[in-house]
Amino acid sequence: MNNKWIVIIISIFFTSISVSATHYETGFYYHWNIDHTERYVQPSIPLSEQEANRVSSYFVDFDKQGRMKSVSYSFENKPSSHSKFNAYKMVREYHSNHYIEKYMNTKEQFVPNSNGVYKRIYSLNNNGFWVKKENYDIKDQLVEEAGVARVEVKRDEEGRLLSEIQYNIGGIVIPDGNGFSHVHFKYNVDGLTTYRENRNDKGQLVNGKFGYSTVYFQFDKKGNFFEEEFRDYVGNLFMHPRFDLAKINFRGLNKYGKPSRIYYMDENGYPHKERAYAKIKHRENMTRESIVYFDNVGNKTTDKHGVAKSIYIYNKEGKYTGKKNYDAKGNEIL
């Protein structure tokens, strides 16, 4: 082969590696990481400093190699510990065969996060992607977060998460929130999850403890979630016993991914008869202000608990503290 073409091929190869491994600039973002494959940190919806003063925001700091050094959370430009990682700040230390995540409070002191995890150790495979994650407390003892002390994953040929199993301290398998013990994943071209499904030890698709086997998702390119549905192992839509729906669709998303309407569907794919849709309002800081329910002909209605309207309450640090519920006559439900 001509040396010129060898140089070009090598150049393209290393350029593709650089693009895939070095994503984003240090700055303010609304989402700190939307890479569901968990290969890289991929923030989304960059914010101006003015926007970051008004809404919840993450400040993501990258090193020269494109790796995230730290991420910190603020609510209305005030440091807050109520982030999605349950602390004000998360920092990463990189080593040859693992990396460590540790947490800080608003005084930038290392502390356990609100779930009691002081640090996580991620063991890496030969391609530099984590395959085992362990939670430790401040005494370097394994600790459970929502019952989980250790997570082990398998990855596909592209490095994306293929399957996941969670364990407690005693090594017992802990199902995920869907009741799936051995979770398998599928992604779209943007690295966003299209479904998570439950398979047994033989690789067969089986229903989890709630009666369904697969949860399908839809996300836009910014990582904003807008649709979810539940199906059993033969592919039929399934009414979730707790949520009282088989499919949910969020519409009228604003620039931050917050919807103005939610549509609920039954196991036949039709609008839910008693609760077909809801209207949502958000505050300027993007916390949800209220939700009001309507039936399939547009009349105001209630959910299965008799709630016609809810008003959501957050404290000054952005922590959700509860909601006030009202019945069809406007009376508060105590």
QUIZI-V807651 format. One record per pair of residues at least 6 apart in sequence whose ideal C-beta (glycine too) atoms are under 6 Angstrom apart, sorted by the first residue. I is the first residue (numbers start at 1). J is the second residue. Records with the same first field share a line. If there is no record, write none. Layout:
# QUIZI-V807651
I: J / J
This chain:
# QUIZI-V807651
21: 66
22: 66
23: 40 / 42
24: 43
26: 61 / 62
27: 46
28: 47 / 52 / 57 / 59
29: 43 / 45 / 46 / 58 / 60
30: 45 / 47 / 256
31: 44 / 45 / 223
32: 43 / 58 / 60 / 71
33: 41 / 42
34: 42 / 44 / 223
35: 42 / 191
36: 191 / 192 / 193
37: 160 / 161 / 187 / 191
38: 161
39: 129 / 159
41: 68
43: 60
44: 222 / 223
45: 222
47: 57
53: 77
55: 285 / 286
56: 75 / 318
57: 74
58: 71 / 73
59: 72
60: 71
61: 69 / 70
62: 68
63: 69
68: 92
70: 91
71: 90
72: 89
73: 80 / 83 / 88
75: 317 / 318
76: 285
79: 88 / 106
80: 317 / 318
81: 87 / 88
82: 317 / 318 / 319
86: 113 / 114 / 115
87: 103 / 113
88: 104 / 105 / 106
89: 104
90: 101 / 103
91: 102
92: 99 / 101
93: 100
97: 124
98: 121 / 122 / 123 / 124
99: 122
100: 119 / 121
101: 120
102: 110 / 119
103: 113
104: 110
105: 111
112: 118 / 138
115: 145
116: 143
117: 135 / 145
118: 136 / 137 / 138
119: 136
120: 133 / 135
121: 134
122: 130 / 133
123: 132
124: 130
125: 131
127: 159
129: 155 / 159
131: 153
132: 152
133: 151
134: 150
135: 143 / 145 / 149
137: 143
142: 149 / 169
144: 168 / 169
147: 168 / 174
148: 166 / 174
149: 168 / 169
150: 167
151: 166
152: 165
153: 161 / 164
154: 162 / 163
155: 162
156: 162
160: 187
161: 185
163: 184
164: 183
165: 182
166: 174
168: 174
173: 181
175: 181
176: 183
178: 208 / 215
179: 208 / 209 / 210
180: 198 / 208
182: 199
183: 196
184: 197 / 199
185: 196
186: 194 / 195
187: 193
188: 194
190: 221
192: 219
193: 217
195: 214 / 216
196: 215
197: 213 / 214
198: 206 / 208 / 213
199: 205
200: 206
205: 213 / 233
206: 233
207: 213 / 232 / 233
210: 241
212: 230 / 232 / 238
213: 232 / 233
214: 231
215: 230
216: 229
217: 228
218: 226 / 227
219: 225
224: 253 / 257
226: 250
227: 249
228: 248
229: 247
230: 238 / 240 / 246
231: 237 / 238
232: 238
237: 246 / 267
238: 246
239: 246 / 267
244: 304
245: 264
246: 265 / 266 / 267
247: 265
248: 264
249: 263
250: 259 / 262
251: 259 / 261
252: 259 / 260 / 261
253: 259
256: 286
258: 282 / 286
259: 280
260: 280
261: 277 / 279
262: 278
263: 277
264: 272 / 275
266: 272
271: 296
273: 296
274: 295 / 301
275: 293 / 301 / 303
276: 295 / 296
277: 294
278: 291 / 293
279: 292
280: 291
281: 289 / 290
282: 288 / 289
283: 289
287: 314
288: 312
290: 311
291: 310
292: 309
293: 301 / 303
294: 300 / 301
295: 301
302: 308 / 328
306: 327
307: 325
308: 326 / 327 / 328
309: 326
310: 323 / 325
311: 324
312: 323
313: 321 / 322
314: 320
315: 321
324: 332
325: 333
326: 332
327: 333
